[in-house]
Amino acid sequence: MKVTIDIDCTPDEARQFLGLPDVKPLQAAMLAKLEEQMTQAAASMSPDALLKAWLGTAPQSSEQVQKAFAAFLNPLFGKTETP
């Protein structure tokens, strides 16, 4: 003997019938927080932010470049005069 039962209900109705908790508010809150974190991460990866991070401490003038090279090479070759 074979018995088939068809139940026509929505997922919410099935959840309520089985006594399972409603997780929609928790899911909405977690998705909002995830979206905020992803937006912040995307903003920190913008080309402007990356260039500022990479070149923020780079010398800006030719004198600064010359001083940076002199400071780097002085320990290797001894004290040299910079014009």
Contacts in CASP RR format, 6 or more apart in sequence:
PFRMAT RR
TARGET T0000
AUTHOR 0000-0000-0000
METHOD contacts of the structure
MODEL  1
MKVTIDIDCTPDEARQFLGLPDVKPLQAAMLAKLEEQMTQAAASMSPDAL
LKAWLGTAPQSSEQVQKAFAAFLNPLFGKTETP
7 14 0 8 1.000
9 17 0 8 1.000
15 22 0 8 1.000
43 49 0 8 1.000
59 65 0 8 1.000
59 67 0 8 1.000
59 68 0 8 1.000
66 82 0 8 1.000
67 82 0 8 1.000
70 80 0 8 1.000
70 82 0 8 1.000
73 80 0 8 1.000
74 80 0 8 1.000
END
